[in-house]
Amino acid sequence: MPKKNNEVWSATGRRKSSVARVRFTKGKGNISVNNRTLDEYFGRDTSKMVLKQPLDLVGLANQYDIIVNVHGGGLSGQAGA
């Protein structure tokens, strides 16, 4: 039986007093923040744009699913983290 390649990458980001723990897995581009969808968590389009910019820059926006756990600070700092 072939072995599945379930690679997972993780990283930590910080901005001001916000700390974000992020996990990347191969997928379809789904993003969840604190067990909610991106649109549910961040109401402002600028916050969503800040979060998606690095993925758009390297052309991986629709190739990885992202799970984010973030705490501290406000929504703007959390998006930047």
N, C-alpha and C positions, 0 to 999 in steps of 0.2 A: 504494500500500500504506500503511495507517495506521501511524503511528509509535507505538511502545510507550512508555508513560509509566513509566520505571523510576527513580523518584525514590529517592534514598538520602540519609538524614540521618546524620550522625555527631556524636559528642560524646565528651568525656573527663570522667571522674569520679574524684575522689580522696577517700580517707578514711584517716586515719592514714598508714601507709606503703604502702597499696594504690593502684594506678592501674588504671583500667578504660577501655578504648577500646570504644565501643559504636557499632554501625551499625544503623539502622532501615530496613526496606524494607516495602512493602505485602505482606501475606501473611495467614496463618491463625493467628498467635499462637505460632509455634514460637520457642523460646528456646534458643540454644546458648551454652555458656560454655567457652572454650578447646577447641573442637571436640568437646565432649561435651554431652549433653542436660542440662537444668537439674537433673533428678533424679539423674543420675549424678555431677554435680559437687558439688552442695550436698546433703548428707544430711539436714540439719536443716530442719524445716518453717519455723522462724523465719527462716532465711536466705533461703529461697524467698519467704516473705511480704515481707521487706524489699525484695527485688528487684522484686516484682510490684506493690507498693503504688502507685508513681507512675502506672503504667498503669491500674490500677483506679480511681484518683482521677479521671482525666480521661476514663474510659470507652473506652479504646483497647486493652484487654487482648487482644482476639482479632482485631485488624485489622492488626497489624504483626508481622513476623518480626524477631527481635533476635539479633544476633551480637555476643558479648562476648569480648574478649581482656583478661584481667586478670592482674596479677602483683604480687608483694610482699605482705607482711603475712600475716595468717591468714584463714581463711574468713569470719569475721564482718566484718572490715574490707573484704574483697573484695566481699561482698554489699552493703555500704553504699556502696562506691565505684560 
